[in-house]
Amino acid sequence: MTAPSNYTNTGGAASHLALSKSYLEKLRLTGMGPPFIKIGKAVRYKFGDLDAWFSAKVRGSTSEYPTPPVRETDPMEALIG
């Protein structure tokens, strides 16, 4: 069974975004990359999500900083209790 045509794997996503596969993997690891779906070991990206994530990176100058991602849980809460 193959994934629907509006989904791609990491290599296809990297090619679509003109990024290296390893850079996209690092973005996924840090939570700074585009949304993805993981089923077992398989990672898939929706082309619409890739395009939306890429478009959100548009800046007017190099001094503009992106908004940091919102985490569902604060890692410090686990330490503080």
Buried (B, 14 or more C-beta within 10 A) or exposed (E): EEBEEEBBBBEBBBBBBEBEBEEBBEBBEEEEBBEBEEEEEEBBBBBEBBEEBBEEEEEEEEEEEEEEEEEEEEEEEEEEE
